[in-house]
Amino acid sequence: MATHALSPAAQAYSRGTLYDWLTTTDHKKIGIMYVINSFIFFLVGGVLALVVRTELAQPGLQYLTNEHVYNEMFTMHATLMIFVFVIPMLAGLGNYAVPLMIGAPDMAFPRINALSLWMLPLGGLLLISSFFTGGSAAAGWTSYPPLSAEGPLNSPGAGQDLWIVALVLIGTSSILGGINFLVTIFKMRAPGMTLFRMPIMVWTILVTSVLVVMATPVITSALVMLFIDRNYGGHFFDPFQGGSAVLYQNIFWFYSHPAVYVMVLPAMGVVSEVLPVFSRKPLFGYKAFIFATAGIGALGFSVWAHHMFTTGAVFLPFFSLLTFLIAVPTGVKMFNWVFTLFRGQLTFSTPLVFALGFLTMFLIGGINGAFSASVPVDFALHDTYWVVAHLHYVLFGGSVFGIFAGIYYWFPKWTGRMLNEGLGHLQFWLMFIGFNLTFFPMHMLGIQGMPRRIADYASDAGWNDWNLAATIGGFLIASSMLPFIWNVFISLRNGKVAGDDPWEGNTLEWATTSPPPPYNFDHLPEIRSERPLFDARHGHAGHAGH
Amino acid sequence: MTADSHALATTGEHTPLAGLAHDTRGGISNVVLGMLLFITSEVMFFAGLFAAYFNTRASNHPWPPDEFAHILNPFSIILVATIILISSSFTCQLAVWAIRRSDRTGFLRNIAITFVLGVVFLLLQAYDYSLLFEEGMTLGSGPFGTTYFTLTGFHGAHVFGGVIMLGVVLYRGMSGQFSSRHHDAVEAASLYWHFVDVVWILLFSILYFL
């Protein structure tokens, strides 16, 4: 493999000046800034979650002045985590990886890429600024009217309007990013990189981008209608004036259900890159995985009303059936992953450990989600802590474990340094145990009928112990961030030098230096399968995709 | 899959540095593909607004409400505005065809006409709004006023965006840019302009005739 050291200047990690970073159009710097920005908001959202958990540790209202403040806390927790952490974090991983993985020098529209990035901290700051303008949004991340409508008993403050504006801004950033990914993937692939030789990560970003481009503008329409209702006397969602509150729910979930896949498909992509590398095997059923991804994307547009079973305004059998159907392509992927591991030469490095965390936790999230797909069960579980358990098992157990697998996997490529394995495993176990201690009891709380979004509960309801356990777990998750931040800090200074390809990877990003030069590649290996680097290492005996 | 077959075709002539050269021959240009995807997202945005319109309309009878029974008369100033906007799509396409054969004079003339027609449409819409306001119809006049002004207002905002695009294309054209080989911006602006035109045709038919 003749890819070494053709560009010696790029070997040293040149830390650009602040100006360089602020004005860069390099997808790698932009990707890293996406990741850093998202991580900061992850910490802020995490602190808000700790406030929520601390208040719920015991019955009674101990720490917060009133229920309204509690409503602000969980509303902003969810909003920050979904819109300013998970979605942009995965977009950031994709931003760094996609052009490298398809052998391109950059994204198709580098300046639009920078625009997408810089809208995110602006949107996040708008959200946080609402705390200083008389209170943030407090109607939940779903912001259903009439709760989110203008009015003394609804959401009178400017916080709700700032929330709307911030979400439109972040949504626009997503749409521009999605367009950028699609044009990059369709137009910028290196010679030989056919669609069915693309890494799975690129495929998941492709499907995600289609969802983003087609679904995000729909929530923008819901948000502008809500804004018009609140500020200009509109009547879209006011039933007393001929509007319809359920209309908002329909439009909102038409985006927000596909958004669920926006939040998990790229994490699946990360895991599908990590598992083959650390099992020393090709991904089992490469094409089946791609079709399953496309299937999930397509079905994602036809299940939105399963969030609205109890409104009585949706056709239950249709949405229930299609929701169950989603389990089929998802199950296909589970088999892909498990049979990739089967009889592999496993190396339990931190990326694999986090990927296994993803597999197990996402499996639970899939199973407890299937309960809610069943209409009669959902009628009992709707708006209880069961739903909170489910969504965290897919979003935290799935996406966040996948995100950390990706960070540990690509950190050597980003910086030229390895992260410390011991601290990585410590972080994993703290996070894994803390996560299950926090969210598994919520299944029990849900079955026992504890509603979500309440600041207080009766001390004789039998919910005390589970709530206390969940709170302890929450602090355990928070503590898992300390070894991670310390790990990044010491590894940047003294970490083991990574070299081009520390994991013996399969995909093109490992064919260039760590970190890569601004133009990415001096030379590309021949691309004859979905594992061009494997082929380059082992002659041409590699598994050909077709 | 055309990109695929093309990628396969160039594999044979692979040399270390030629491998980095990304092909721009044939196929759709990055800019035009980007604009088509952007228009896709815009279609979905208007789909959300149209869905709200039909949902609201279906649950409110009579539609329009009695007090505004005859306020939306298609054979008025709005018909003139409609004809102007549809004509501007034709002049815009004439500009594209002109620049494709390097007829810069025809291109500039037609882009300028399109730009002016776009501005006139906006002025007529503003005038039409003022007439409606005089008769007491506003954004707050029940679901009827809310949907009418939201849908036409967002369309007007998109026309405004299109006029700015055309203005940029016109300015760049007048300063000597664009040729038969390099005119992606013209193609992209024209696609967007056709899109706002089609949205208006739908809006006009649905709001005034349906």
HADDOCK unambig.tbl for C-alpha pairs under 7 A between the chains (distance, minus, plus):
assign (segid A and resid 108 and name CA) (segid B and resid 30 and name CA) 6.89 0.50 0.50
assign (segid A and resid 179 and name CA) (segid B and resid 34 and name CA) 6.06 0.50 0.50
assign (segid A and resid 179 and name CA) (segid B and resid 37 and name CA) 6.10 0.50 0.50
assign (segid A and resid 179 and name CA) (segid B and resid 38 and name CA) 6.86 0.50 0.50
assign (segid A and resid 183 and name CA) (segid B and resid 30 and name CA) 6.20 0.50 0.50
assign (segid A and resid 183 and name CA) (segid B and resid 33 and name CA) 6.59 0.50 0.50
assign (segid A and resid 183 and name CA) (segid B and resid 34 and name CA) 6.21 0.50 0.50
assign (segid A and resid 187 and name CA) (segid B and resid 30 and name CA) 6.75 0.50 0.50
assign (segid A and resid 188 and name CA) (segid B and resid 22 and name CA) 6.51 0.50 0.50
assign (segid A and resid 190 and name CA) (segid B and resid 19 and name CA) 6.98 0.50 0.50
assign (segid A and resid 190 and name CA) (segid B and resid 20 and name CA) 6.95 0.50 0.50
assign (segid A and resid 190 and name CA) (segid B and resid 22 and name CA) 6.45 0.50 0.50
assign (segid A and resid 191 and name CA) (segid B and resid 7 and name CA) 4.71 0.50 0.50
assign (segid A and resid 191 and name CA) (segid B and resid 8 and name CA) 6.63 0.50 0.50
assign (segid A and resid 191 and name CA) (segid B and resid 10 and name CA) 5.88 0.50 0.50
assign (segid A and resid 191 and name CA) (segid B and resid 11 and name CA) 5.48 0.50 0.50
assign (segid A and resid 191 and name CA) (segid B and resid 19 and name CA) 6.52 0.50 0.50
assign (segid A and resid 192 and name CA) (segid B and resid 7 and name CA) 5.19 0.50 0.50
assign (segid A and resid 192 and name CA) (segid B and resid 8 and name CA) 5.20 0.50 0.50
assign (segid A and resid 192 and name CA) (segid B and resid 11 and name CA) 5.28 0.50 0.50
assign (segid A and resid 193 and name CA) (segid B and resid 7 and name CA) 6.61 0.50 0.50
assign (segid A and resid 194 and name CA) (segid B and resid 4 and name CA) 5.02 0.50 0.50
assign (segid A and resid 194 and name CA) (segid B and resid 7 and name CA) 6.35 0.50 0.50
assign (segid A and resid 195 and name CA) (segid B and resid 4 and name CA) 6.46 0.50 0.50
assign (segid A and resid 213 and name CA) (segid B and resid 41 and name CA) 5.25 0.50 0.50
assign (segid A and resid 214 and name CA) (segid B and resid 40 and name CA) 6.83 0.50 0.50
assign (segid A and resid 214 and name CA) (segid B and resid 41 and name CA) 5.33 0.50 0.50
assign (segid A and resid 214 and name CA) (segid B and resid 44 and name CA) 6.03 0.50 0.50
assign (segid A and resid 217 and name CA) (segid B and resid 41 and name CA) 5.83 0.50 0.50
assign (segid A and resid 217 and name CA) (segid B and resid 42 and name CA) 6.79 0.50 0.50
assign (segid A and resid 217 and name CA) (segid B and resid 44 and name CA) 5.87 0.50 0.50
assign (segid A and resid 217 and name CA) (segid B and resid 45 and name CA) 4.62 0.50 0.50
assign (segid A and resid 218 and name CA) (segid B and resid 44 and name CA) 5.81 0.50 0.50
assign (segid A and resid 218 and name CA) (segid B and resid 45 and name CA) 4.98 0.50 0.50
assign (segid A and resid 218 and name CA) (segid B and resid 48 and name CA) 5.28 0.50 0.50
assign (segid A and resid 220 and name CA) (segid B and resid 45 and name CA) 6.84 0.50 0.50
assign (segid A and resid 221 and name CA) (segid B and resid 45 and name CA) 5.58 0.50 0.50
assign (segid A and resid 221 and name CA) (segid B and resid 48 and name CA) 5.59 0.50 0.50
assign (segid A and resid 221 and name CA) (segid B and resid 49 and name CA) 6.11 0.50 0.50
assign (segid A and resid 233 and name CA) (segid B and resid 139 and name CA) 6.75 0.50 0.50
assign (segid A and resid 233 and name CA) (segid B and resid 140 and name CA) 4.83 0.50 0.50
assign (segid A and resid 234 and name CA) (segid B and resid 139 and name CA) 6.00 0.50 0.50
assign (segid A and resid 234 and name CA) (segid B and resid 140 and name CA) 5.14 0.50 0.50
assign (segid A and resid 234 and name CA) (segid B and resid 146 and name CA) 5.18 0.50 0.50
assign (segid A and resid 235 and name CA) (segid B and resid 142 and name CA) 6.06 0.50 0.50
assign (segid A and resid 235 and name CA) (segid B and resid 143 and name CA) 5.30 0.50 0.50
assign (segid A and resid 235 and name CA) (segid B and resid 146 and name CA) 6.17 0.50 0.50
assign (segid A and resid 236 and name CA) (segid B and resid 143 and name CA) 6.33 0.50 0.50
assign (segid A and resid 241 and name CA) (segid B and resid 142 and name CA) 6.20 0.50 0.50
assign (segid A and resid 242 and name CA) (segid B and resid 60 and name CA) 6.27 0.50 0.50
assign (segid A and resid 242 and name CA) (segid B and resid 143 and name CA) 6.04 0.50 0.50
assign (segid A and resid 243 and name CA) (segid B and resid 56 and name CA) 6.10 0.50 0.50
assign (segid A and resid 243 and name CA) (segid B and resid 143 and name CA) 6.33 0.50 0.50
assign (segid A and resid 247 and name CA) (segid B and resid 52 and name CA) 6.89 0.50 0.50
assign (segid A and resid 251 and name CA) (segid B and resid 48 and name CA) 6.67 0.50 0.50
assign (segid A and resid 523 and name CA) (segid B and resid 16 and name CA) 5.36 0.50 0.50
assign (segid A and resid 523 and name CA) (segid B and resid 17 and name CA) 6.26 0.50 0.50
assign (segid A and resid 524 and name CA) (segid B and resid 16 and name CA) 6.64 0.50 0.50
assign (segid A and resid 524 and name CA) (segid B and resid 19 and name CA) 6.40 0.50 0.50
